Amino acid sequence: MKLNFLLFAMALAAMGPAREAAVPSVAPDIPLPQPQSPEEVEAPAVPEAEAVAITEYDASSVLPEQFRWVARPVVVFADVPEDPAFREQLEALRSRPDALVERDVVVITDADPEANSPWRQLLHPRGFSLVVMDKDGQVKLRKPLPWDAREISRAIDKFPLRRQEIGRAGVMP
């Protein structure tokens, strides 16, 4: 008996409100809003995103110790600034700076072997070379060819220190 009553109550509720309800009256002097086309609808004001730029340094102006535990240096070496691989690498890094800035990357460029910068003394490059270091100062990746920012950011995400940072991201206030 209780089951029948429950089924009846559910069926009645499923029918919805009565269809005989009066239609609300609208005053004839008040115009109804007309639907607008997408072109007529004004887009809400969205603040423009600030342009993100990756921080670049010349190898002769900074020391490797300056970045320990602060940033991840990506060092780009070449024998001459006109090296096509050197230019291609810098273009690739500048094309997607947001992914690299999020990972605390700074770009160090060294296209003058005669200057014998501290970076050259530490890393001993030959010709074009891309070196990715972690915040602890260890070399994590060496590449003889240019890599794009997406590949570099994916490689950085696999570093143990980066994995710790990602794990702490939800804990930090």
Beta strands, then each sheet from edge to edge (+ up, - down):
strand 1: 55-58
strand 2: 72-77
strand 3: 105-110
strand 4: 129-133
strand 5: 139-143
sheet 1: 1+ 3+ 2+ 4- 5+
end
